[in-house]
Amino acid sequence: MSGVRFQFSAKGPLSGAALSVSVRLQEKRNANGLTPKALRAKLACMQTLGLSGESKRSDGWLKSIFWPTVENAWDVNYLGQQGFWICLIIAVLQALVGVFSGKPIFLVVYTTMALVFVFGGMGVREANWPAAAMVFAIFFTDILYPLALGRFPGILSILAAGILLSNVRAAFLASEWRPAREGEDRPTRFNESFWDKFVDQWPAKVWPVV
């Protein structure tokens, strides 16, 4: 492939040889017409979806949502991204509930909850399990409101609560994981597009401040 050079190196005895692959973008475009920026975005997408040889996730997407496990750095990274998006989606839904409620007090309450969910999602992205627990507790308290009025919560609300509870497990396992050895290979946090910055860069900068 023009514009991309693969370098292979083996270290240690043959029984424990470690191969490392470094991709160097030396030209503006490769044979497929992709710019270096587009190529990095494609690699990031393939890594997230588990289509790249660089991906080493332990679980499929369904199991990672409802009963996640952590065995390596790829699991930590994927569960952090997943937890962030889950919190963000629920934050948007909460904001929409406030907007369409027609009541100013509900608008203020649900917009505030949405902001808390966004910041909590940044904590989840950084493997902070108390942030995940806070988001779950707020959402669970919210679905108790219909019960107080004698109404059963909706199926979607119960499902979302279950996913957020699983999110707590994921964040806790990610926070407890430690690499087997120093310098162990880790997935790349990209910094090219807006979404790269939003998911991979901003949480690391914003969460410690929050």
C-alpha positions, 0 to 999 in steps of 0.5 A, a space after each residue: 500500500 502506497 503511503 503506509 509502511 509496516 514495521 515488524 519487530 520481535 523481542 525476547 525469545 521465540 517462545 515469548 516473541 512480541 510483534 509490534 506494528 507501527 503504521 507511518 503515514 509518509 505521503 499525503 494519500 495512500 493507494 485508496 485515496 484516503 488522507 492520513 486523517 481519514 485513514 486514522 478515523 477509519 482505523 479508529 472505527 474498525 478498532 471500536 467495532 472489533 474489525 481491526 486486528 488491533 482490537 482485542 476486546 473480550 466481549 461482544 457488544 450485547 454482553 458488554 452492555 448488560 454484563 461487561 468484563 474487563 481483561 485488557 486495555 481494550 476492554 477498559 477503553 471500549 467500556 469507557 466509550 460505551 458508558 459515555 455514549 449511554 449517559 449522553 443518550 439518556 441526557 438528551 432524552 431527559 432534556 427532551 422530557 423537560 422541553 416537552 413537559 410544558 412546565 418551567 420547573 420540569 424544564 429546569 429540573 430535567 435540563 439540570 439532570 441532563 447536564 449532570 448525566 453529561 458530566 457523569 458520562 465523562 467520569 465514566 469515560 475516565 473509569 470513575 465508578 462513583 460517577 456511574 453510581 451517581 448517574 444510576 442513582 439519579 435516574 433510579 430516583 426519577 423512575 421512583 416518582 411514578 411509583 409514588 403516584 401509583 403508576 408502574 414505570 415504563 419498560 424503557 425506563 426499567 431497561 435504561 435503569 438496568 443498563 445504567 446499573 451495568 454501567 456501574 459494574 463496567 466502570 468499577 471493573 475498569 477502575 480496578 484493572 491494571 496492566 500485567 506489565 509496564 508498557 503494555 500495548 494500549 488502544 489509541 485515543 484519537 484527536 482528529 475530528 470533533 467526535 474524537 475530541 468529544 469522546 477521547 480528549 475532553 473527558 480527560 480534561 473536564 472530569 478532573 476539574 468537575 
